[in-house]
Amino acid sequence: MKVAKFGGSSVANADMLEKVANIIKDDPKRKFIVVSAPGKRFEDDIKVTDLFIQLGEKYTSGQEIDEILNKITDRFLSITQDLELNGEVVQRIKDETKRLLNDTKEESNLKDSLKAMGEDSLARVLSAYLNKIGLKASYVNPRDAGIFVSDEPGEAQILDMSYEKIYQLRKREGIIVIPGFYGYTEKGVLMTFPRGGSDITGSIIAAGIDAELYENFTDVSSVYCVNPTIIDDPKEIKSLTYREMRELSYAGFSVFHDEALIPAFNQNIPVCIKNTNEPQKPGTMISAEKQHHNGPIVGIASDKGFSSIYVGKYLMNRELGFGKGLLNILVEEDISFEHAPSGIDSMSVIVRSDQLNKGKEQRVIKRIKEELQVDTISISHGLGIIMIVGEGMSSRVNVAAIATTAIAKAGVNIEMINQGSSDVSMMFGMQETDINRAVQMLYHDFIELSEF
């Protein structure tokens, strides 16, 4: 049995849903289907999930919602009419939205319930269409599927008890269509996964039913070794390990949500990235073990929007608990950190800039000065990171030398280097305005000059 997940671009309109149906029809093993909410149909379009979020924001701020609700129902009406289905799902969206607005008391629960309606409605539409073209299919709500999650609105985590329940889905006949992105607490309250969580749902179902393969259909034919907006026509990656894909996802690759592979990884289920528009192409296979030996690295990922908190104190290395004290301050201020390179008398903590508004930044500086009695503290913004990723990197000679030489040739100053405890990645920090030049030179030296 296979699990096939179709992302927002794959279900954006009726034409795409017809392609999805043909993909399902072409392989009887594709019994479990997970779908996202309709995505963008064109560049300036709005994703359905974003429309539902706007609806919730307008409602909670006391604004009129009829216009935004009409935009949502018009999207689904267009799909159902083009597929020659009845308008039952459109009426359900109207009725369910009004019920949620009237009955949901907690704002966080209302937001989650509204965000989930795009996936839920699309799953109902796809199930109806599959039956219309002669395939036996049924919509299954995540609660009935056995997806039970923690009570964390917008950040739900799967509960271990779910997998035994999900396994029972194997007994059901026909094609099972499950909406992605959400589950239910043990008390029956709807909770969503982090954004992009339909990937997580697909991975959970694949792990739960012990699938032979988890196919993730999107709008690209494979994972590219570098961001195609930085390098024209970059080379494709034939295969990746779970660890490589997670590192790439974390550092800016948008093909996969960076938490999505964890359930599949735990069950050792291979994952294949495929293109809905070109399903015959092999795609990129992600598995536990290395299948192809590429060059020294498999990919170069980059991301922007970081800040560095630099702290200096003489004899810091002799002060027991200094690092713990610094990180505790960040925890208490609700700031998570990404990297923490350190020296004998100094320590830098890299955080996402959006976690530091002006008031919080000043509060953090004040607390570190007073509580840790530091000699120096400064916060700098506009930092970008580049991750070069490849399994077994530490055993390859000259990887760091090639990387630093390439960045120097690009005329870029490296502000930070961090080789993680694993041998999968190496991180370079620099001004975000220099990121593209550095990536271009790294691609030339690592990829174009090697037999990739």
Helices and strands as residue ranges (DSSP letters): E 2-6, G 8-11, H 14-26, E 30-35, H 48-60, H 66-82, H 88-103, H 107-132, E 137-139, H 142-145, H 161-167, G 168-171, E 175-179, E 182-184, E 190-192, H 198-209, E 213-218, E 223-224, E 236-237, E 239-241, H 242-250, H 262-267, E 271-275, E 284-287, E 299-312, G 316-318, H 322-332, E 337-339, E 346-352, G 353-355, H 358-372, E 376-389, G 393-395, H 399-409, E 416-419, E 425-431, G 432-434, H 435-443, I 444-448
